[in-house]
Amino acid sequence: MHRFDVNFVAPGRVTSHQLDRESRSTVSKSRIAIFFVALVIAALSATPTFAAKPTGGGGGKGGNGGSGSLTLVVLNSTDGLPHWGQQITFNVSTTATAEPHVSVRCTENGTVVYGAETGYYASYPWPWTQTMTLSSQAWTGGAADCLATLYYFSGTNKVNLSSLAFHVYA
């Protein structure tokens, strides 16, 4: 007679072999996630510093252009100037779209330290993001140069209407 060793595993139980395979899969997924986070950080670090004056239209792809204006509003400043840690918003006006957006990017010595994007229209689902606090984990203090861009989407294309460069004081 032959003797066979058979290992039965109760339903719902995990064998040590399956556990090893699952932990390897989790480690692999973690490495992929870390890679993509590093890739995003590298892409943000490579963002160029922009000109220090308002510009009109252009940029992006597609769309029919149009015009728009963007005005910085400093919410809690004692001297009317934006400082690190203070809050800002924008007055937005455009004839190009009913759903304008604003993006803000701030840099210190060429390194992006702050980024925010929000919509400036009545049905925007996250209206509290229209108030931006000038700080981040990467920006823990000090002055920075910022660029706000007014834009809209035409299908999948982003159409820039105008931009406004401003300095944030320490």
ABEGO torsion letter per residue (X at the ends): XBBBBBBBBBBGBBBAAAAAAAAAAAAAAAAAAAAAAAAAAAAAAABBBBBABBBBEEEEBEEAEEBBBBBBBBAABAAGBBBBGBBBBBBBBBAABABBBBBBBBBBGGBBABBBBBBBBAABABAAAABBBBBBAABAEEBBBBBBBBBBBBEABBBBABBBBBBBBX
